[in-house]
């Protein structure tokens, strides 16, 4: 799992039927010191995350697993919300 911060939302008037009823969020990957790491990306939200929250996300094939048995065409998915952490 990777860490990111939610920095925005995506509004789409048309999207793949497999994404119907899902929320798309823009996330910025972060390091453990909370500094940005890499480019922002769009992820499907499976946990109800909101703006400015720190989240766990997965990429690749595992991104569709939270939605089984539905077939969601996702390359990134938010799978958890970070309450707090200590380094």
N, CA, C and O atoms as a GROMACS GRO file, in nm:
protein
  348
    1UNK      N    1   0.084  -0.118   0.000
    1UNK     CA    2   0.000   0.000   0.000
    1UNK      C    3   0.088   0.123   0.000
    1UNK      O    4   0.200   0.122   0.053
    2UNK      N    5   0.038   0.229  -0.060
    2UNK     CA    6   0.110   0.354  -0.074
    2UNK      C    7   0.032   0.465  -0.004
    2UNK      O    8  -0.088   0.452   0.018
    3UNK      N    9   0.101   0.573   0.030
    3UNK     CA   10   0.038   0.686   0.097
    3UNK      C   11   0.013   0.800  -0.001
    3UNK      O   12   0.093   0.823  -0.092
    4UNK      N   13  -0.097   0.872   0.019
    4UNK     CA   14  -0.129   0.987  -0.065
    4UNK      C   15  -0.219   1.082   0.013
    4UNK      O   16  -0.273   1.047   0.118
    5UNK      N   17  -0.234   1.203  -0.042
    5UNK     CA   18  -0.326   1.301   0.014
    5UNK      C   19  -0.428   1.335  -0.094
    5UNK      O   20  -0.392   1.356  -0.210
    6UNK      N   21  -0.554   1.341  -0.056
    6UNK     CA   22  -0.660   1.376  -0.151
    6UNK      C   23  -0.650   1.526  -0.177
    6UNK      O   24  -0.654   1.607  -0.084
    7UNK      N   25  -0.635   1.563  -0.306
    7UNK     CA   26  -0.621   1.704  -0.340
    7UNK      C   27  -0.733   1.756  -0.430
    7UNK      O   28  -0.735   1.874  -0.464
    8UNK      N   29  -0.825   1.669  -0.470
    8UNK     CA   30  -0.935   1.715  -0.554
    8UNK      C   31  -1.031   1.604  -0.590
    8UNK      O   32  -1.012   1.488  -0.553
    9UNK      N   33  -1.134   1.642  -0.663
    9UNK     CA   34  -1.234   1.547  -0.710
    9UNK      C   35  -1.242   1.553  -0.862
    9UNK      O   36  -1.197   1.650  -0.924
   10UNK      N   37  -1.300   1.450  -0.921
   10UNK     CA   38  -1.319   1.445  -1.065
   10UNK      C   39  -1.469   1.437  -1.091
   10UNK      O   40  -1.538   1.354  -1.033
   11UNK      N   41  -1.517   1.523  -1.179
   11UNK     CA   42  -1.656   1.519  -1.221
   11UNK      C   43  -1.658   1.477  -1.367
   11UNK      O   44  -1.598   1.543  -1.453
   12UNK      N   45  -1.726   1.368  -1.395
   12UNK     CA   46  -1.732   1.316  -1.532
   12UNK      C   47  -1.877   1.296  -1.571
   12UNK      O   48  -1.950   1.223  -1.504
   13UNK      N   49  -1.918   1.359  -1.680
   13UNK     CA   50  -2.055   1.342  -1.726
   13UNK      C   51  -2.072   1.209  -1.798
   13UNK      O   52  -2.182   1.155  -1.803
   14UNK      N   53  -1.962   1.156  -1.853
   14UNK     CA   54  -1.965   1.025  -1.918
   14UNK      C   55  -1.843   0.948  -1.871
   14UNK      O   56  -1.731   1.000  -1.873
   15UNK      N   57  -1.864   0.824  -1.830
   15UNK     CA   58  -1.753   0.739  -1.793
   15UNK      C   59  -1.788   0.594  -1.824
   15UNK      O   60  -1.902   0.562  -1.854
   16UNK      N   61  -1.689   0.509  -1.816
   16UNK     CA   62  -1.709   0.367  -1.843
   16UNK      C   63  -1.822   0.313  -1.757
   16UNK      O   64  -1.829   0.347  -1.638
   17UNK      N   65  -1.912   0.231  -1.812
   17UNK     CA   66  -2.022   0.176  -1.733
   17UNK      C   67  -1.975   0.101  -1.607
   17UNK      O   68  -2.049   0.094  -1.509
   18UNK      N   69  -1.854   0.046  -1.609
   18UNK     CA   70  -1.801  -0.023  -1.492
   18UNK      C   71  -1.770   0.071  -1.376
   18UNK      O   72  -1.754   0.026  -1.263
   19UNK      N   73  -1.763   0.201  -1.404
   19UNK     CA   74  -1.736   0.301  -1.301
   19UNK      C   75  -1.864   0.367  -1.249
   19UNK      O   76  -1.858   0.458  -1.166
   20UNK      N   77  -1.978   0.323  -1.296
   20UNK     CA   78  -2.105   0.382  -1.253
   20UNK      C   79  -2.120   0.369  -1.102
   20UNK      O   80  -2.101   0.262  -1.045
   21UNK      N   81  -2.154   0.479  -1.038
   21UNK     CA   82  -2.175   0.479  -0.894
   21UNK      C   83  -2.049   0.490  -0.811
   21UNK      O   84  -2.056   0.481  -0.688
   22UNK      N   85  -1.933   0.509  -0.874
   22UNK     CA   86  -1.808   0.524  -0.800
   22UNK      C   87  -1.766   0.670  -0.797
   22UNK      O   88  -1.802   0.749  -0.884
   23UNK      N   89  -1.688   0.705  -0.694
   23UNK     CA   90  -1.636   0.840  -0.680
   23UNK      C   91  -1.490   0.840  -0.723
   23UNK      O   92  -1.413   0.754  -0.681
   24UNK      N   93  -1.452   0.937  -0.805
   24UNK     CA   94  -1.314   0.951  -0.849
   24UNK      C   95  -1.250   1.069  -0.778
   24UNK      O   96  -1.307   1.178  -0.773
   25UNK      N   97  -1.130   1.048  -0.723
   25UNK     CA   98  -1.060   1.152  -0.650
   25UNK      C   99  -0.920   1.171  -0.707
   25UNK      O  100  -0.858   1.076  -0.755
   26UNK      N  101  -0.870   1.294  -0.702
   26UNK     CA  102  -0.732   1.324  -0.741
   26UNK      C  103  -0.648   1.312  -0.614
   26UNK      O  104  -0.677   1.375  -0.513
   27UNK      N  105  -0.543   1.230  -0.621
   27UNK     CA  106  -0.458   1.211  -0.505
   27UNK      C  107  -0.313   1.246  -0.540
   27UNK      O  108  -0.269   1.228  -0.654
   28UNK      N  109  -0.241   1.297  -0.441
   28UNK     CA  110  -0.099   1.328  -0.455
   28UNK      C  111  -0.021   1.230  -0.369
   28UNK      O  112  -0.032   1.234  -0.246
   29UNK      N  113   0.060   1.142  -0.430
   29UNK     CA  114   0.142   1.052  -0.349
   29UNK      C  115   0.234   1.132  -0.257
   29UNK      O  116   0.285   1.238  -0.295
   30UNK      N  117   0.255   1.081  -0.135
   30UNK     CA  118   0.341   1.150  -0.038
   30UNK      C  119   0.439   1.051   0.024
   30UNK      O  120   0.419   0.930   0.022
   31UNK      N  121   0.546   1.108   0.078
   31UNK     CA  122   0.643   1.030   0.154
   31UNK      C  123   0.598   1.026   0.300
   31UNK      O  124   0.499   1.089   0.336
   32UNK      N  125   0.671   0.952   0.383
   32UNK     CA  126   0.634   0.944   0.524
   32UNK      C  127   0.655   1.074   0.599
   32UNK      O  128   0.602   1.090   0.709
   33UNK      N  129   0.730   1.168   0.541
   33UNK     CA  130   0.743   1.301   0.604
   33UNK      C  131   0.640   1.399   0.548
   33UNK      O  132   0.648   1.520   0.571
   34UNK      N  133   0.542   1.345   0.476
   34UNK     CA  134   0.428   1.417   0.420
   34UNK      C  135   0.464   1.514   0.306
   34UNK      O  136   0.385   1.604   0.275
   35UNK      N  137   0.579   1.497   0.244
   35UNK     CA  138   0.614   1.579   0.128
   35UNK      C  139   0.567   1.509   0.001
   35UNK      O  140   0.565   1.386  -0.004
   36UNK      N  141   0.530   1.584  -0.103
   36UNK     CA  142   0.482   1.524  -0.227
   36UNK      C  143   0.589   1.436  -0.291
   36UNK      O  144   0.709   1.463  -0.281
   37UNK      N  145   0.544   1.331  -0.356
   37UNK     CA  146   0.635   1.235  -0.420
   37UNK      C  147   0.573   1.191  -0.552
   37UNK      O  148   0.479   1.112  -0.553
   38UNK      N  149   0.624   1.241  -0.662
   38UNK     CA  150   0.571   1.202  -0.793
   38UNK      C  151   0.453   1.288  -0.836
   38UNK      O  152   0.421   1.390  -0.775
   39UNK      N  153   0.388   1.242  -0.943
   39UNK     CA  154   0.276   1.316  -1.002
   39UNK      C  155   0.143   1.275  -0.939
   39UNK      O  156   0.127   1.162  -0.890
   40UNK      N  157   0.050   1.367  -0.940
   40UNK     CA  158  -0.086   1.339  -0.892
   40UNK      C  159  -0.153   1.241  -0.988
   40UNK      O  160  -0.119   1.234  -1.106
   41UNK      N  161  -0.249   1.164  -0.936
   41UNK     CA  162  -0.322   1.069  -1.019
   41UNK      C  163  -0.467   1.059  -0.973
   41UNK      O  164  -0.503   1.106  -0.866
   42UNK      N  165  -0.548   0.998  -1.058
   42UNK     CA  166  -0.689   0.978  -1.028
   42UNK      C  167  -0.707   0.837  -0.974
   42UNK      O  168  -0.655   0.740  -1.031
   43UNK      N  169  -0.782   0.826  -0.863
   43UNK     CA  170  -0.807   0.695  -0.803
   43UNK      C  171  -0.956   0.679  -0.774
   43UNK      O  172  -1.026   0.776  -0.745
   44UNK      N  173  -1.003   0.556  -0.783
   44UNK     CA  174  -1.141   0.524  -0.747
   44UNK      C  175  -1.147   0.511  -0.595
   44UNK      O  176  -1.062   0.446  -0.534
   45UNK      N  177  -1.247   0.574  -0.534
   45UNK     CA  178  -1.259   0.573  -0.388
   45UNK      C  179  -1.348   0.458  -0.343
   45UNK      O  180  -1.463   0.447  -0.385
   46UNK      N  181  -1.293   0.371  -0.257
   46UNK     CA  182  -1.372   0.258  -0.207
   46UNK      C  183  -1.407   0.272  -0.059
   46UNK      O  184  -1.471   0.184  -0.002
   47UNK      N  185  -1.364   0.383   0.005
   47UNK     CA  186  -1.382   0.396   0.150
   47UNK      C  187  -1.452   0.524   0.193
   47UNK      O  188  -1.475   0.543   0.313
   48UNK      N  189  -1.487   0.613   0.102
   48UNK     CA  190  -1.554   0.737   0.139
   48UNK      C  191  -1.460   0.846   0.184
   48UNK      O  192  -1.494   0.924   0.273
   49UNK      N  193  -1.342   0.853   0.126
   49UNK     CA  194  -1.245   0.956   0.162
   49UNK      C  195  -1.292   1.094   0.116
   49UNK      O  196  -1.374   1.106   0.025
   50UNK      N  197  -1.239   1.197   0.182
   50UNK     CA  198  -1.277   1.333   0.149
   50UNK      C  199  -1.156   1.421   0.125
   50UNK      O  200  -1.042   1.376   0.135
   51UNK      N  201  -1.183   1.546   0.092
   51UNK     CA  202  -1.077   1.642   0.060
   51UNK      C  203  -0.978   1.656   0.175
   51UNK      O  204  -1.017   1.659   0.292
   52UNK      N  205  -0.851   1.664   0.141
   52UNK     CA  206  -0.739   1.688   0.233
   52UNK      C  207  -0.709   1.571   0.326
   52UNK      O  208  -0.624   1.585   0.414
   53UNK      N  209  -0.776   1.457   0.310
   53UNK     CA  210  -0.746   1.341   0.395
   53UNK      C  211  -0.625   1.266   0.340
   53UNK      O  212  -0.601   1.263   0.220
   54UNK      N  213  -0.549   1.207   0.432
   54UNK     CA  214  -0.439   1.120   0.393
   54UNK      C  215  -0.495   0.978   0.382
   54UNK      O  216  -0.570   0.933   0.468
   55UNK      N  217  -0.457   0.909   0.275
   55UNK     CA  218  -0.517   0.780   0.244
   55UNK      C  219  -0.411   0.677   0.204
   55UNK      O  220  -0.298   0.713   0.168
   56UNK      N  221  -0.449   0.550   0.212
   56UNK     CA  222  -0.373   0.440   0.154
   56UNK      C  223  -0.432   0.413   0.017
   56UNK      O  224  -0.554   0.420  -0.001
   57UNK      N  225  -0.346   0.382  -0.080
   57UNK     CA  226  -0.400   0.343  -0.210
   57UNK      C  227  -0.316   0.229  -0.268
   57UNK      O  228  -0.202   0.208  -0.228
   58UNK      N  229  -0.375   0.159  -0.361
   58UNK     CA  230  -0.308   0.051  -0.433
   58UNK      C  231  -0.316   0.079  -0.582
   58UNK      O  232  -0.405   0.149  -0.629
   59UNK      N  233  -0.220   0.022  -0.655
   59UNK     CA  234  -0.217   0.039  -0.800
   59UNK      C  235  -0.216  -0.098  -0.868
   59UNK      O  236  -0.183  -0.199  -0.807
   60UNK      N  237  -0.252  -0.097  -0.994
   60UNK     CA  238  -0.248  -0.220  -1.072
   60UNK      C  239  -0.374  -0.303  -1.056
   60UNK      O  240  -0.482  -0.252  -1.026
   61UNK      N  241  -0.358  -0.431  -1.076
   61UNK     CA  242  -0.472  -0.523  -1.073
   61UNK      C  243  -0.548  -0.518  -0.941
   61UNK      O  244  -0.670  -0.530  -0.938
   62UNK      N  245  -0.474  -0.499  -0.830
   62UNK     CA  246  -0.536  -0.496  -0.698
   62UNK      C  247  -0.635  -0.380  -0.681
   62UNK      O  248  -0.716  -0.383  -0.589
   63UNK      N  249  -0.629  -0.280  -0.767
   63UNK     CA  250  -0.718  -0.165  -0.757
   63UNK      C  251  -0.865  -0.202  -0.777
   63UNK      O  252  -0.953  -0.131  -0.729
   64UNK      N  253  -0.892  -0.311  -0.845
   64UNK     CA  254  -1.031  -0.351  -0.867
   64UNK      C  255  -1.084  -0.443  -0.757
   64UNK      O  256  -1.205  -0.464  -0.749
   65UNK      N  257  -0.997  -0.499  -0.672
   65UNK     CA  258  -1.039  -0.595  -0.571
   65UNK      C  259  -1.141  -0.542  -0.471
   65UNK      O  260  -1.230  -0.619  -0.434
   66UNK      N  261  -1.135  -0.416  -0.424
   66UNK     CA  262  -1.235  -0.371  -0.326
   66UNK      C  263  -1.378  -0.374  -0.378
   66UNK      O  264  -1.473  -0.368  -0.299
   67UNK      N  265  -1.396  -0.382  -0.509
   67UNK     CA  266  -1.528  -0.373  -0.568
   67UNK      C  267  -1.583  -0.508  -0.614
   67UNK      O  268  -1.692  -0.514  -0.671
   68UNK      N  269  -1.510  -0.617  -0.588
   68UNK     CA  270  -1.557  -0.749  -0.631
   68UNK      C  271  -1.694  -0.779  -0.573
   68UNK      O  272  -1.718  -0.743  -0.458
   69UNK      N  273  -1.784  -0.842  -0.643
   69UNK     CA  274  -1.768  -0.909  -0.770
   69UNK      C  275  -1.784  -0.818  -0.891
   69UNK      O  276  -1.774  -0.864  -1.005
   70UNK      N  277  -1.809  -0.690  -0.869
   70UNK     CA  278  -1.820  -0.597  -0.982
   70UNK      C  279  -1.685  -0.586  -1.052
   70UNK      O  280  -1.580  -0.602  -0.990
   71UNK      N  281  -1.689  -0.559  -1.182
   71UNK     CA  282  -1.567  -0.542  -1.260
   71UNK      C  283  -1.544  -0.394  -1.284
   71UNK      O  284  -1.599  -0.336  -1.379
   72UNK      N  285  -1.463  -0.333  -1.199
   72UNK     CA  286  -1.434  -0.190  -1.209
   72UNK      C  287  -1.301  -0.172  -1.282
   72UNK      O  288  -1.199  -0.225  -1.239
   73UNK      N  289  -1.302  -0.097  -1.394
   73UNK     CA  290  -1.178  -0.076  -1.469
   73UNK      C  291  -1.093   0.032  -1.402
   73UNK      O  292  -1.099   0.149  -1.441
   74UNK      N  293  -1.015  -0.007  -1.302
   74UNK     CA  294  -0.937   0.091  -1.224
   74UNK      C  295  -0.791   0.051  -1.222
   74UNK      O  296  -0.757  -0.067  -1.217
   75UNK      N  297  -0.704   0.152  -1.226
   75UNK     CA  298  -0.561   0.130  -1.214
   75UNK      C  299  -0.510   0.177  -1.077
   75UNK      O  300  -0.399   0.143  -1.037
   76UNK      N  301  -0.592   0.256  -1.007
   76UNK     CA  302  -0.557   0.302  -0.871
   76UNK      C  303  -0.686   0.310  -0.790
   76UNK      O  304  -0.789   0.355  -0.840
   77UNK      N  305  -0.678   0.266  -0.664
   77UNK     CA  306  -0.796   0.269  -0.578
   77UNK      C  307  -0.755   0.305  -0.436
   77UNK      O  308  -0.654   0.256  -0.385
   78UNK      N  309  -0.835   0.390  -0.373
   78UNK     CA  310  -0.814   0.424  -0.233
   78UNK      C  311  -0.876   0.312  -0.150
   78UNK      O  312  -0.992   0.277  -0.168
   79UNK      N  313  -0.796   0.256  -0.057
   79UNK     CA  314  -0.842   0.141   0.021
   79UNK      C  315  -0.842   0.166   0.172
   79UNK      O  316  -0.880   0.078   0.248
   80UNK      N  317  -0.801   0.285   0.214
   80UNK     CA  318  -0.802   0.314   0.358
   80UNK      C  319  -0.777   0.460   0.384
   80UNK      O  320  -0.714   0.529   0.304
   81UNK      N  321  -0.827   0.507   0.499
   81UNK     CA  322  -0.806   0.645   0.543
   81UNK      C  323  -0.712   0.642   0.662
   81UNK      O  324  -0.731   0.564   0.755
   82UNK      N  325  -0.609   0.727   0.660
   82UNK     CA  326  -0.511   0.733   0.768
   82UNK      C  327  -0.566   0.821   0.880
   82UNK      O  328  -0.600   0.937   0.857
   83UNK      N  329  -0.576   0.765   1.001
   83UNK     CA  330  -0.617   0.844   1.117
   83UNK      C  331  -0.500   0.924   1.171
   83UNK      O  332  -0.510   1.045   1.192
   84UNK      N  333  -0.388   0.855   1.195
   84UNK     CA  334  -0.263   0.920   1.237
   84UNK      C  335  -0.149   0.821   1.222
   84UNK      O  336  -0.172   0.701   1.210
   85UNK      N  337  -0.025   0.873   1.223
   85UNK     CA  338   0.090   0.784   1.221
   85UNK      C  339   0.207   0.851   1.291
   85UNK      O  340   0.216   0.974   1.301
   86UNK      N  341   0.297   0.766   1.340
   86UNK     CA  342   0.420   0.810   1.405
   86UNK      C  343   0.537   0.749   1.329
   86UNK      O  344   0.536   0.631   1.296
   87UNK      N  345   0.637   0.831   1.302
   87UNK     CA  346   0.757   0.782   1.232
   87UNK      C  347   0.872   0.779   1.328
   87UNK      O  348   0.983   0.741   1.290
   0.00000   0.00000   0.00000
